Amino acid sequence: MGGEEVMDRLLMDALYTDGPLLAWLEYGCGIYALVRLPEERSLYVDLQGLAKGNLLDWEERTDVRYVAGRKQVRRISVAMDSNLTSWDSFLEAAASYEGENPTLWGR
């Protein structure tokens, strides 16, 4: 109905996300999936380790949220990395689409 290129980002729940699905979306369909991972996932632990070792570039951002009906504005620090490779099933599935050094990014 919408045709090609109707979507380039998809917000997903980690409960339904696995490596082959992420690889298919990104390399097969050109859709970047945004997923909040549970803290026990290796990728999340890797990011925490990189952040603790000051091996990531940090940026200041403004965060707006509502708490008990009141607007709260705060400054937060955000770090990201684009060369993460600790999700084995993603790497295996992505290799069948792209073949060269597939990576994930995390923030």
PAMAR-756731 format. One record per atom (N, C-alpha, C): atom name; x, y, z. Coordinates in steps of 0.001 Angstrom, whole numbers. Atoms other than C-alpha are relative to their C-alpha. Example, Ala and Ser with C-alpha at 12.3 -4.5 7.8 and 13.67 -1.06 7.14 Angstrom:
! residues 2
   atom         X         Y         Z
      N       890     -1190         0
     CA     12300     -4500      7800
      C       900      1200         0
      N      -820     -1190       -60
     CA     13670     -1060      7140
      C      -770      1090       730
END
This chain:
! residues 107
   atom         X         Y         Z
      N       824     -1191         0
     CA         0         0         0
      C       871      1259         0
      N      -853     -1177       -78
     CA      2758      2452       923
      C      1147       -30      -986
      N     -1091       102       947
     CA      5315      1153     -1542
      C      1356       -57       684
      N     -1360        43      -533
     CA      9059       985     -1152
      C       348      1313       668
      N      -516     -1162      -711
     CA     10837      3379      1164
      C     -1066       765       795
      N      1031      -646      -800
     CA      7670      4097      3135
      C       461       173      1448
      N      -466       -42     -1382
     CA      9553      3503      6381
      C      1505      -247        31
      N     -1421       290      -147
     CA     13195      3737      7399
      C       397      -243      1444
      N      -246       275     -1412
     CA     12914      3408     11204
      C     -1219      -744       572
      N      1063       769      -641
     CA     10919       952     13308
      C       327      -151      1473
      N      -165       142     -1438
     CA     10518      1076     17086
      C      -588     -1338       410
      N       422      1355      -339
     CA     10339     -2445     18520
      C       212      -291      1475
      N      -180       501     -1353
     CA      9988     -4206     21838
      C      1038     -1113       -47
      N     -1071       995        -6
     CA     13041     -6304     22722
      C      -519     -1422       173
      N       563      1325      -212
     CA     10797     -9211     23702
      C      -197      -743     -1325
      N       280       614      1292
     CA     10018     -9825     20013
      C      1180       103      -968
      N     -1135      -265       873
     CA     13466     -9006     18640
      C      1048     -1092       120
      N     -1134       908         0
     CA     16137    -11470     17616
      C       958       435     -1109
      N     -1027      -388       957
     CA     19303    -11216     15539
      C      -414      -139     -1455
      N       403       141      1399
     CA     17922    -12649     12276
      C     -1076      1008      -427
      N      1019      -997       331
     CA     14909    -10309     12404
      C       644      1376      -214
      N      -683     -1286       158
     CA     17149     -7265     12917
      C       810        38     -1291
      N      -788        58      1236
     CA     19431     -8380     10064
      C      -898       117     -1226
      N       934       -57      1123
     CA     16478     -8910      7703
      C      -548      1413      -173
      N       526     -1363        90
     CA     15003     -5511      8547
      C      1043       962      -562
      N     -1018      -970       409
     CA     18284     -3631      8151
      C       565      -279     -1388
      N      -684       292      1252
     CA     19980     -5429      5272
      C      -929      -499     -1105
      N       942       479      1004
     CA     17000     -7029      3534
      C     -1027      1034      -415
      N      1061      -973       275
     CA     14511     -4161      3817
      C       445      1455       102
      N      -465     -1382      -153
     CA     16601     -1070      4597
      C      -677       749      1132
      N       687      -605     -1144
     CA     14741      -443      7862
      C       874      -151      1238
      N      -764        40     -1239
     CA     16663       460     11014
      C      -961      -189      1166
      N       861       280     -1147
     CA     15027     -1075     14072
      C       609       625      1252
      N      -412      -583     -1269
     CA     15236       835     17347
      C      -585      -860      1105
      N       420       974     -1001
     CA     15105     -1570     20274
      C       647       329      1332
      N      -563      -131     -1335
     CA     15524     -1052     24005
      C       271     -1405       510
      N      -384      1342      -429
     CA     17446     -4068     25191
      C       -46      -152      1511
      N       -79       279     -1432
     CA     17146     -5688     28603
      C      1457        53       466
      N     -1339      -181      -542
     CA     20146     -5171     30864
      C       854     -1265       -24
      N      -811      1221       -15
     CA     21214     -8830     30744
      C       547      -368     -1387
      N      -513       293      1340
     CA     21904     -8780     26970
      C      1471       407      -116
      N     -1435      -262       163
     CA     25596     -8890     25986
      C       267      1370      -595
      N      -193     -1293       647
     CA     25249     -5831     23776
      C      -129      1138      1003
      N       209     -1013     -1043
     CA     23938     -3775     26714
      C      1199        24       949
      N     -1147       106      -904
     CA     26752     -5030     28955
      C      1258       574      -666
      N     -1142      -554       734
     CA     29324     -4166     26260
      C       -11      1519        39
      N       106     -1467       -25
     CA     28054      -590     26069
      C       316       548      1387
      N      -294      -446     -1361
     CA     28170      -260     29848
      C      1500       -25       267
      N     -1442       115      -199
     CA     31785     -1458     29885
      C       773      1083      -745
      N      -644     -1057       771
     CA     32814       954     27130
      C      -214      1364       648
      N       310     -1274      -654
     CA     31082      3814     28941
      C       805       165      1292
      N      -762       -78     -1252
     CA     32718      2998     32278
      C      1479       232      -247
      N     -1405      -179       335
     CA     36118      2905     30583
      C       280      1293      -761
      N      -125     -1264       748
     CA     35500      6324     28954
      C       503      -230     -1429
      N      -398       328      1365
     CA     35919      4711     25534
      C     -1041       429     -1032
      N      1054      -504       886
     CA     32825      6381     24048
      C       -12      1520        24
      N       190     -1445        28
     CA     32157      9941     22964
      C     -1339       332       631
      N      1203      -389      -725
     CA     29622     11605     25252
      C      -540      1315      -539
      N       672     -1230       409
     CA     27082     14283     24261
      C     -1018       378      1063
      N      1038      -495      -901
     CA     24841     16451     26406
      C     -1294       170      -795
      N      1313      -124       635
     CA     21122     16318     25522
      C     -1012       515      1014
      N      1114      -409      -845
     CA     17936     17839     26870
      C     -1044     -1103       -32
      N      1016      1042      -124
     CA     15413     15290     28113
      C     -1230       617       641
      N      1257      -514      -543
     CA     11775     16248     28668
      C      -888     -1188       306
      N       919      1063      -377
     CA      9472     13938     30576
      C     -1053       560       941
      N      1080      -411      -888
     CA      6275     14149     32572
      C       -67      -965      1177
      N        66       783     -1221
     CA      6189     12966     36163
      C     -1181       524       803
      N      1200      -362      -758
     CA      2842     12974     38002
      C      -679      1239      -599
      N       687     -1091       679
     CA      1440     15345     35376
      C       800      1287      -121
      N      -832     -1208        52
     CA      4275     17869     35693
      C      1175      -210      -949
      N     -1091        50       959
     CA      6804     18626     32992
      C      1340       131       725
      N     -1324       -38      -595
     CA     10393     17897     33992
      C      1033        54     -1129
      N     -1055      -162       992
     CA     13317     19152     31888
      C      1333      -217       703
      N     -1302       254      -607
     CA     16790     17858     32611
      C      1041      -197     -1094
      N     -1119       239       896
     CA     20202     17620     30978
      C       554     -1391       300
      N      -539      1337      -173
     CA     21520     14115     30412
      C      1220      -179      -912
      N     -1141       363       839
     CA     24742     12650     29010
      C      -346     -1279      -744
      N       302      1140       851
     CA     24405     10204     26121
      C      1280      -426      -706
      N     -1154       537       716
     CA     27073      7941     24648
      C      -484     -1044      -994
      N       376      1019       980
     CA     26973      5711     21584
      C      1239      -581      -663
      N     -1061       650       764
     CA     29075      3290     19575
      C      -662      -675     -1197
      N       593       563      1213
     CA     28498      2058     16038
      C       707     -1252      -499
      N      -752      1172       452
     CA     30819      -933     15877
      C      -155     -1185       944
      N       243      1081      -952
     CA     29215     -3452     18204
      C      -207     -1319      -742
      N        38      1296       693
     CA     29579     -7109     17289
      C      -283     -1177       929
      N       183      1083      -963
     CA     28435     -9137     20289
      C     -1361      -691       -89
      N      1270       703       184
     CA     25083    -10360     18921
      C       216      -999     -1131
      N      -425      1008       975
     CA     26140    -13582     17169
      C     -1055      -333     -1047
      N      1023       384       974
     CA     22802    -14482     15568
      C      -258      1128     -1002
      N       119     -1125       929
     CA     22595    -10965     14042
      C      1129       -57     -1026
      N     -1156        22       895
     CA     26111    -11249     12591
      C      -121     -1119     -1033
      N       153      1130       914
     CA     25407    -14684     11090
      C     -1061       281     -1057
      N      1079      -284       946
     CA     22130    -13577      9499
      C       366      1168      -918
      N      -372     -1166       812
     CA     23518    -10220      8300
      C      1017      -364     -1065
      N     -1013       425       968
     CA     26405    -11972      6550
      C      -643      -523     -1285
      N       664       521      1196
     CA     23916    -13602      4180
      C      -563      1123      -878
      N       493     -1132       777
     CA     22687    -10147      3076
      C      1135       881      -511
      N     -1028      -979       344
     CA     25776     -7960      3108
      C      1371      -635      -174
      N     -1245       714       138
     CA     28732    -10229      3659
      C      1235       658       584
      N     -1198      -678      -482
     CA     31138     -7594      5004
      C      -227       693      1330
      N       -65      -661     -1310
     CA     31601     -6704      8666
      C     -1279       678       478
      N      1208      -638      -527
     CA     28020     -6106      9800
      C       180       379      1471
      N       -82      -452     -1392
     CA     27782     -4130     13043
      C     -1324       610       416
      N      1156      -669      -581
     CA     25149     -2743     15344
      C       470      1271       679
      N      -341     -1174      -779
     CA     25055       635     16995
      C      -877        14      1229
      N       722       -59     -1254
     CA     23974      1245     20536
      C       171      1354       637
      N       -29     -1295      -675
     CA     23166      4276     22608
      C      -634      -138      1348
END
